[in-house]
């Protein structure tokens, strides 16, 4: 007979399962705890990164960390936007054909003026300086002859698109590149819609127009108005090329040499814009 000390205690299946369960539980708890700490650490890191992204996405950050090359592009863009605002303002206020085109065409021109002003103010908020040019010159009959008006309007939009693509190429930060691309998309809208107007000019004002000549000096059919598969860069790689193209519009001597009408300079008149739809408003430099 076995003595008590010799008695082998055989664990019951329940006891064995219970011990195994306890070991599994403790092991699982340790793993879960480690995973939880890792998750919390990851969340903290993510939150920190998001906060950093938010900080670098702010207007103040862009303003305080602006590099010279970025400033040069933005100031050139301000000149272009001031010129655009002045152009749209005078088409709306004085072009004879304006009140005779369909309401949706008028709406495009009115909305474009608001959008260009919004672009100008955004850029000025970063550079903290206004456009160095505040009056502009145009070719003869700019606001009296519909063909001239739309030729020059498309010419300018061609230049604006290419200039913002220079920004996409050369801006030093991702946020500025994204912002340049977003504005360029709106300028592309404007170019297409300007070409739509050509067919809607009434016979009393020389319409309907069959072609419009842009910055490349080639008469292009108005059909279809969206005639680009890809935006035209004009082979510009430096913002100086955009400034050169716009110089006749801003400089008296260059305007005279280009055959522009120098008898009248049209002033840039800033205003507080109202965008057509709040969903299309500027949210942040990253676009979110």
C-alpha positions as CSV (number, residue, x, y, z in Angstrom):
1,X,0.0,0.0,0.0
2,X,1.3,3.4,-0.8
3,X,1.9,5.7,2.0
4,X,0.5,9.2,1.8
5,X,3.8,10.6,0.7
6,X,4.0,8.1,-2.0
7,X,0.5,8.7,-3.4
8,X,0.8,10.1,-6.9
9,X,-1.7,12.9,-7.4
10,X,-3.0,12.6,-10.9
11,X,-4.6,15.9,-12.0
12,X,-8.1,15.5,-13.2
13,X,-8.8,16.6,-16.8
14,X,-10.6,19.6,-15.4
15,X,-7.6,20.6,-13.3
16,X,-5.2,20.1,-16.3
17,X,-7.5,22.1,-18.5
18,X,-7.8,24.8,-15.8
19,X,-4.0,25.1,-15.5
20,X,-3.5,25.2,-19.2
21,X,-6.3,27.8,-19.4
22,X,-4.6,29.9,-16.7
23,X,-1.3,29.7,-18.5
24,X,-2.9,30.6,-21.8
25,X,-4.7,33.4,-20.2
26,X,-1.6,34.9,-18.6
27,X,0.3,34.5,-21.8
28,X,-2.5,36.0,-23.8
29,X,-2.8,38.9,-21.3
30,X,0.8,39.6,-21.6
31,X,0.6,39.7,-25.4
32,X,-2.5,41.8,-25.3
33,X,-1.0,44.2,-22.9
34,X,2.1,44.6,-25.1
35,X,-0.1,45.0,-28.2
36,X,-2.2,47.6,-26.4
37,X,0.8,49.5,-25.4
38,X,2.1,49.4,-29.0
39,X,-1.3,50.5,-30.2
40,X,-1.5,53.4,-27.8
41,X,2.1,54.3,-28.7
42,X,1.1,54.2,-32.4
43,X,-2.0,56.3,-31.7
44,X,0.1,58.8,-29.9
45,X,2.6,58.9,-32.7
46,X,-0.2,59.3,-35.2
47,X,-1.8,62.1,-33.2
48,X,1.6,63.8,-32.9
49,X,2.1,63.5,-36.7
50,X,-1.4,64.7,-37.4
51,X,-0.8,67.7,-35.1
52,X,2.5,68.4,-36.9
53,X,0.8,68.1,-40.3
54,X,-1.9,70.5,-39.0
55,X,0.8,72.9,-37.8
56,X,2.7,72.9,-41.1
57,X,-0.6,73.2,-43.0
58,X,-1.4,76.5,-41.4
59,X,-1.3,79.9,-43.1
60,X,1.2,81.1,-40.5
61,X,3.6,78.3,-41.1
62,X,3.6,78.9,-44.9
63,X,4.1,82.6,-44.2
64,X,6.9,82.2,-41.7
65,X,8.8,79.6,-43.7
66,X,8.5,81.0,-47.2
67,X,11.6,80.7,-49.3
68,X,12.7,83.3,-51.9
69,X,12.0,81.0,-54.8
70,X,8.5,80.4,-53.5
71,X,7.9,84.1,-52.9
72,X,8.9,84.9,-56.5
73,X,6.4,82.5,-57.8
74,X,3.6,83.7,-55.5
75,X,4.2,87.4,-56.3
76,X,4.1,86.6,-60.0
77,X,0.9,84.7,-59.4
78,X,-0.5,87.8,-57.6
79,X,0.3,89.9,-60.6
80,X,-1.5,87.4,-62.8
81,X,-4.6,87.2,-60.5
82,X,-4.8,91.0,-60.3
83,X,-4.7,91.1,-64.1
84,X,-7.4,88.4,-64.2
85,X,-9.7,90.3,-61.8
86,X,-9.3,93.5,-63.8
87,X,-10.0,91.7,-67.1
88,X,-13.1,90.0,-65.8
89,X,-14.3,93.2,-64.1
90,X,-14.2,95.2,-67.3
91,X,-15.7,92.5,-69.5
92,X,-18.7,92.4,-67.1
93,X,-19.0,96.1,-66.8
94,X,-18.2,97.4,-70.3
95,X,-18.1,94.7,-73.0
96,X,-21.2,95.2,-75.2
97,X,-21.7,91.5,-75.9
98,X,-21.8,90.6,-72.2
99,X,-25.5,91.3,-71.6
100,X,-26.5,89.5,-74.7
101,X,-24.9,86.1,-74.0
102,X,-26.9,83.4,-72.1
103,X,-27.3,83.6,-68.4
104,X,-25.0,80.7,-67.8
105,X,-22.2,82.4,-69.7
106,X,-22.7,85.5,-67.7
107,X,-22.6,83.4,-64.6
108,X,-19.3,81.9,-65.5
109,X,-17.7,85.3,-66.0
110,X,-19.1,86.6,-62.8
111,X,-18.0,83.5,-60.8
112,X,-14.5,83.6,-62.4
113,X,-14.0,87.2,-61.2
114,X,-14.8,86.0,-57.6
115,X,-12.5,83.0,-57.9
116,X,-9.6,85.1,-59.2
117,X,-9.9,87.5,-56.4
118,X,-9.9,84.7,-53.9
119,X,-6.7,83.3,-55.4
120,X,-5.1,86.8,-55.1
121,X,-6.0,87.2,-51.5
122,X,-4.8,83.7,-50.6
123,X,-1.4,84.4,-52.2
124,X,-1.1,87.8,-50.6
125,X,-1.8,86.3,-47.2
126,X,1.3,84.1,-47.6
127,X,3.7,86.7,-49.1
128,X,2.3,89.6,-47.0
129,X,2.8,91.9,-49.9
130,X,0.5,93.2,-52.6
131,X,0.9,92.9,-56.4
132,X,3.7,95.3,-57.5
133,X,1.5,96.3,-60.4
134,X,-2.0,97.8,-59.9
135,X,-2.9,99.0,-63.4
136,X,-3.0,97.2,-66.7
137,X,-2.9,97.7,-70.4
138,X,-4.7,95.8,-73.2
139,X,-4.7,95.6,-77.0
140,X,-6.9,98.0,-78.9
141,X,-10.6,97.1,-78.8
142,X,-10.1,94.8,-75.9
143,X,-13.5,95.4,-74.4
144,X,-15.4,96.5,-77.5
145,X,-14.7,93.7,-79.9
146,X,-15.8,90.2,-78.9
147,X,-13.2,88.4,-80.9
148,X,-10.4,90.5,-79.3
149,X,-11.9,90.1,-75.8
150,X,-12.1,86.3,-76.0
151,X,-8.7,85.9,-77.7
152,X,-7.0,87.8,-74.9
153,X,-9.0,86.1,-72.2
154,X,-8.0,82.7,-73.4
155,X,-4.4,84.0,-73.9
156,X,-4.3,85.0,-70.3
157,X,-5.8,81.8,-69.0
158,X,-3.3,79.9,-71.1
159,X,-0.5,81.9,-69.4
160,X,-2.0,81.3,-65.9
161,X,-2.3,77.6,-66.4
162,X,1.4,77.3,-67.5
163,X,2.5,79.6,-64.7
164,X,0.8,77.5,-62.0
165,X,2.4,74.4,-63.6
166,X,5.7,76.1,-63.0
167,X,4.6,76.3,-59.4
168,X,3.8,72.6,-59.4
169,X,7.3,72.0,-60.7
170,X,9.3,74.4,-58.6
171,X,7.6,75.1,-55.3
172,X,9.7,73.8,-52.4
173,X,6.9,72.4,-50.3
174,X,4.2,69.8,-51.0
175,X,1.5,72.0,-49.7
176,X,2.4,74.9,-52.1
177,X,2.5,72.4,-55.0
178,X,-0.9,71.1,-54.1
179,X,-2.3,74.6,-53.9
180,X,-0.8,75.5,-57.2
181,X,-2.4,72.5,-58.8
182,X,-5.8,73.3,-57.3
183,X,-5.7,76.9,-58.6
184,X,-4.4,75.7,-62.0
185,X,-7.5,73.4,-62.3
186,X,-9.8,76.5,-61.9
187,X,-7.8,78.4,-64.5
188,X,-8.4,75.5,-66.8
189,X,-12.1,75.7,-66.1
190,X,-12.0,79.4,-67.1
191,X,-10.2,78.7,-70.3
192,X,-12.7,76.1,-71.4
193,X,-15.7,78.3,-70.4
194,X,-14.2,81.3,-72.3
195,X,-14.2,79.1,-75.4
196,X,-17.8,78.2,-74.8
197,X,-18.8,81.8,-74.9
198,X,-17.5,82.2,-78.4
199,X,-20.4,80.3,-80.0
200,X,-22.9,82.3,-77.9
201,X,-21.8,85.8,-79.0
202,X,-24.8,87.2,-81.0
203,X,-24.5,88.3,-84.6
204,X,-24.9,92.0,-83.5
205,X,-21.5,91.7,-81.8
206,X,-19.7,89.7,-84.4
207,X,-20.7,86.2,-83.4
208,X,-21.0,83.4,-83.3
209,X,-17.2,83.1,-83.3
210,X,-15.8,80.0,-85.0
211,X,-12.2,80.2,-83.7
212,X,-10.3,81.7,-80.7
213,X,-6.6,82.5,-80.7
214,X,-4.7,82.0,-77.5
215,X,-1.2,82.5,-76.3
216,X,0.3,80.3,-79.0
217,X,-1.0,82.6,-81.8
218,X,-2.9,79.8,-83.5
219,X,-6.6,80.1,-84.3
220,X,-8.3,77.1,-82.8
221,X,-11.8,75.9,-83.5
222,X,-14.2,76.6,-80.6
223,X,-15.5,73.0,-81.1
224,X,-15.0,71.3,-78.8
225,X,-14.4,73.9,-76.1
226,X,-12.5,71.4,-74.0
227,X,-9.9,70.7,-76.6
228,X,-6.9,69.8,-74.4
229,X,-6.1,66.2,-73.4
230,X,-3.4,67.6,-71.2
231,X,-2.8,71.1,-70.0
232,X,-0.2,73.0,-72.0
233,X,3.0,73.9,-70.2
234,X,4.2,76.2,-73.0
235,X,7.6,74.6,-72.1
236,X,7.9,77.1,-69.2
237,X,10.2,75.8,-66.5
238,X,10.9,79.2,-64.8
239,X,8.5,81.8,-63.4
240,X,10.5,84.4,-65.3
241,X,9.0,83.1,-68.5
242,X,5.5,83.8,-67.2
243,X,6.5,87.3,-66.1
244,X,7.9,88.0,-69.5
245,X,4.7,86.9,-71.2
246,X,2.6,89.2,-69.0
247,X,4.9,92.2,-69.2
248,X,3.1,94.0,-72.0
249,X,0.0,94.0,-69.8
250,X,1.7,95.6,-66.8
251,X,4.5,97.8,-68.2
252,X,3.9,101.0,-70.2
253,X,6.9,100.7,-72.5
254,X,6.4,97.0,-73.1
255,X,2.7,97.7,-73.8
256,X,3.7,100.4,-76.3
257,X,6.2,98.1,-78.0
258,X,3.6,95.3,-78.3
259,X,1.1,97.6,-79.9
260,X,-1.3,97.8,-76.9
261,X,-3.5,100.7,-76.3
262,X,-1.6,102.9,-73.9
263,X,-4.1,105.7,-73.8
264,X,-5.9,104.1,-70.9
265,X,-4.7,102.0,-68.0
266,X,-7.2,99.9,-66.2
267,X,-6.9,99.8,-62.4
268,X,-6.9,96.7,-60.2
269,X,-9.7,97.2,-57.7
270,X,-9.6,94.6,-54.9
271,X,-12.8,93.4,-53.2
272,X,-14.0,90.8,-50.8
273,X,-15.0,87.8,-52.9
274,X,-17.9,85.4,-52.4
275,X,-17.2,82.0,-53.9
276,X,-20.1,80.3,-55.9
277,X,-20.2,77.3,-53.6
278,X,-18.7,76.7,-50.1
279,X,-17.7,73.2,-51.1
280,X,-15.2,74.7,-53.5
281,X,-13.7,77.0,-50.9
282,X,-10.1,76.9,-49.7
283,X,-9.9,74.6,-46.8
284,X,-6.2,74.1,-46.2
285,X,-2.9,74.0,-48.1
286,X,-3.0,70.2,-48.2
287,X,-6.5,70.3,-49.7
288,X,-8.2,68.4,-46.8
